[in-house]
């Protein structure tokens, strides 16, 4: 169990060291910028609204037990 704690402690020390060192070299590879996400295209409206109406009527009839 001591090996696990030693490994985790070493991992924390390395992560802290990297957090100090890496920002010093950010000028070598600057960020290109954040590209804004485009909104998702709207869903296409069904060409036949009668089909949606037929499905709704069939569902209502099934609930009534017909």
Biotite code that builds the C-alpha atoms (Angstrom):
import biotite.structure as struc

atoms = struc.array([
    struc.Atom([0.000, 0.000, 0.000], chain_id="A", res_id=1, res_name="UNK", atom_name="CA", element="C"),
    struc.Atom([2.935, 2.270, 0.682], chain_id="A", res_id=2, res_name="UNK", atom_name="CA", element="C"),
    struc.Atom([3.991, 1.887, -2.944], chain_id="A", res_id=3, res_name="UNK", atom_name="CA", element="C"),
    struc.Atom([0.646, 3.248, -4.108], chain_id="A", res_id=4, res_name="UNK", atom_name="CA", element="C"),
    struc.Atom([0.898, 6.297, -1.845], chain_id="A", res_id=5, res_name="UNK", atom_name="CA", element="C"),
    struc.Atom([4.493, 6.905, -2.928], chain_id="A", res_id=6, res_name="UNK", atom_name="CA", element="C"),
    struc.Atom([3.455, 6.721, -6.578], chain_id="A", res_id=7, res_name="UNK", atom_name="CA", element="C"),
    struc.Atom([0.537, 9.109, -6.058], chain_id="A", res_id=8, res_name="UNK", atom_name="CA", element="C"),
    struc.Atom([2.744, 11.561, -4.133], chain_id="A", res_id=9, res_name="UNK", atom_name="CA", element="C"),
    struc.Atom([5.327, 11.440, -6.908], chain_id="A", res_id=10, res_name="UNK", atom_name="CA", element="C"),
    struc.Atom([2.576, 11.988, -9.467], chain_id="A", res_id=11, res_name="UNK", atom_name="CA", element="C"),
    struc.Atom([1.343, 15.083, -7.606], chain_id="A", res_id=12, res_name="UNK", atom_name="CA", element="C"),
    struc.Atom([4.876, 16.496, -7.427], chain_id="A", res_id=13, res_name="UNK", atom_name="CA", element="C"),
    struc.Atom([5.432, 15.941, -11.141], chain_id="A", res_id=14, res_name="UNK", atom_name="CA", element="C"),
    struc.Atom([2.087, 17.547, -12.038], chain_id="A", res_id=15, res_name="UNK", atom_name="CA", element="C"),
    struc.Atom([2.925, 20.624, -9.939], chain_id="A", res_id=16, res_name="UNK", atom_name="CA", element="C"),
    struc.Atom([6.339, 20.898, -11.588], chain_id="A", res_id=17, res_name="UNK", atom_name="CA", element="C"),
    struc.Atom([4.796, 20.634, -15.046], chain_id="A", res_id=18, res_name="UNK", atom_name="CA", element="C"),
    struc.Atom([2.225, 23.302, -14.122], chain_id="A", res_id=19, res_name="UNK", atom_name="CA", element="C"),
    struc.Atom([5.130, 25.675, -13.376], chain_id="A", res_id=20, res_name="UNK", atom_name="CA", element="C"),
    struc.Atom([7.358, 24.772, -16.328], chain_id="A", res_id=21, res_name="UNK", atom_name="CA", element="C"),
    struc.Atom([4.908, 24.473, -19.231], chain_id="A", res_id=22, res_name="UNK", atom_name="CA", element="C"),
    struc.Atom([3.505, 28.049, -19.132], chain_id="A", res_id=23, res_name="UNK", atom_name="CA", element="C"),
    struc.Atom([7.043, 29.357, -19.626], chain_id="A", res_id=24, res_name="UNK", atom_name="CA", element="C"),
    struc.Atom([7.138, 27.775, -23.076], chain_id="A", res_id=25, res_name="UNK", atom_name="CA", element="C"),
    struc.Atom([3.640, 28.683, -24.284], chain_id="A", res_id=26, res_name="UNK", atom_name="CA", element="C"),
    struc.Atom([5.068, 31.314, -26.603], chain_id="A", res_id=27, res_name="UNK", atom_name="CA", element="C"),
    struc.Atom([6.581, 28.534, -28.745], chain_id="A", res_id=28, res_name="UNK", atom_name="CA", element="C"),
    struc.Atom([3.188, 27.067, -29.637], chain_id="A", res_id=29, res_name="UNK", atom_name="CA", element="C"),
    struc.Atom([0.466, 29.703, -29.170], chain_id="A", res_id=30, res_name="UNK", atom_name="CA", element="C"),
    struc.Atom([-3.176, 28.786, -29.424], chain_id="A", res_id=31, res_name="UNK", atom_name="CA", element="C"),
    struc.Atom([-4.631, 29.412, -32.865], chain_id="A", res_id=32, res_name="UNK", atom_name="CA", element="C"),
    struc.Atom([-7.884, 30.629, -31.363], chain_id="A", res_id=33, res_name="UNK", atom_name="CA", element="C"),
    struc.Atom([-11.155, 29.118, -30.467], chain_id="A", res_id=34, res_name="UNK", atom_name="CA", element="C"),
    struc.Atom([-13.493, 28.397, -33.347], chain_id="A", res_id=35, res_name="UNK", atom_name="CA", element="C"),
    struc.Atom([-17.091, 29.071, -32.291], chain_id="A", res_id=36, res_name="UNK", atom_name="CA", element="C"),
    struc.Atom([-19.371, 26.090, -32.636], chain_id="A", res_id=37, res_name="UNK", atom_name="CA", element="C"),
    struc.Atom([-22.018, 26.418, -35.292], chain_id="A", res_id=38, res_name="UNK", atom_name="CA", element="C"),
    struc.Atom([-25.584, 25.732, -34.191], chain_id="A", res_id=39, res_name="UNK", atom_name="CA", element="C"),
    struc.Atom([-27.058, 22.465, -35.332], chain_id="A", res_id=40, res_name="UNK", atom_name="CA", element="C"),
    struc.Atom([-29.250, 22.765, -38.407], chain_id="A", res_id=41, res_name="UNK", atom_name="CA", element="C"),
    struc.Atom([-32.967, 22.797, -37.727], chain_id="A", res_id=42, res_name="UNK", atom_name="CA", element="C"),
    struc.Atom([-34.771, 19.543, -38.333], chain_id="A", res_id=43, res_name="UNK", atom_name="CA", element="C"),
    struc.Atom([-36.518, 19.383, -41.660], chain_id="A", res_id=44, res_name="UNK", atom_name="CA", element="C"),
    struc.Atom([-40.285, 19.739, -41.472], chain_id="A", res_id=45, res_name="UNK", atom_name="CA", element="C"),
    struc.Atom([-42.077, 16.627, -42.669], chain_id="A", res_id=46, res_name="UNK", atom_name="CA", element="C"),
    struc.Atom([-43.511, 17.026, -46.152], chain_id="A", res_id=47, res_name="UNK", atom_name="CA", element="C"),
    struc.Atom([-46.743, 15.276, -45.239], chain_id="A", res_id=48, res_name="UNK", atom_name="CA", element="C"),
    struc.Atom([-48.433, 16.586, -42.087], chain_id="A", res_id=49, res_name="UNK", atom_name="CA", element="C"),
    struc.Atom([-51.236, 14.133, -42.725], chain_id="A", res_id=50, res_name="UNK", atom_name="CA", element="C"),
    struc.Atom([-48.972, 11.246, -41.768], chain_id="A", res_id=51, res_name="UNK", atom_name="CA", element="C"),
    struc.Atom([-48.237, 12.794, -38.370], chain_id="A", res_id=52, res_name="UNK", atom_name="CA", element="C"),
    struc.Atom([-51.962, 13.356, -37.853], chain_id="A", res_id=53, res_name="UNK", atom_name="CA", element="C"),
    struc.Atom([-52.698, 9.739, -38.786], chain_id="A", res_id=54, res_name="UNK", atom_name="CA", element="C"),
    struc.Atom([-50.124, 8.478, -36.277], chain_id="A", res_id=55, res_name="UNK", atom_name="CA", element="C"),
    struc.Atom([-51.596, 10.689, -33.541], chain_id="A", res_id=56, res_name="UNK", atom_name="CA", element="C"),
    struc.Atom([-55.130, 9.468, -34.266], chain_id="A", res_id=57, res_name="UNK", atom_name="CA", element="C"),
    struc.Atom([-53.972, 5.829, -34.283], chain_id="A", res_id=58, res_name="UNK", atom_name="CA", element="C"),
    struc.Atom([-52.184, 6.303, -30.946], chain_id="A", res_id=59, res_name="UNK", atom_name="CA", element="C"),
    struc.Atom([-55.283, 7.890, -29.408], chain_id="A", res_id=60, res_name="UNK", atom_name="CA", element="C"),
    struc.Atom([-57.475, 5.075, -30.700], chain_id="A", res_id=61, res_name="UNK", atom_name="CA", element="C"),
    struc.Atom([-55.080, 2.467, -29.301], chain_id="A", res_id=62, res_name="UNK", atom_name="CA", element="C"),
    struc.Atom([-55.260, 4.078, -25.863], chain_id="A", res_id=63, res_name="UNK", atom_name="CA", element="C"),
    struc.Atom([-59.053, 3.959, -25.919], chain_id="A", res_id=64, res_name="UNK", atom_name="CA", element="C"),
    struc.Atom([-58.953, 0.257, -26.746], chain_id="A", res_id=65, res_name="UNK", atom_name="CA", element="C"),
    struc.Atom([-60.495, 0.374, -30.187], chain_id="A", res_id=66, res_name="UNK", atom_name="CA", element="C"),
])
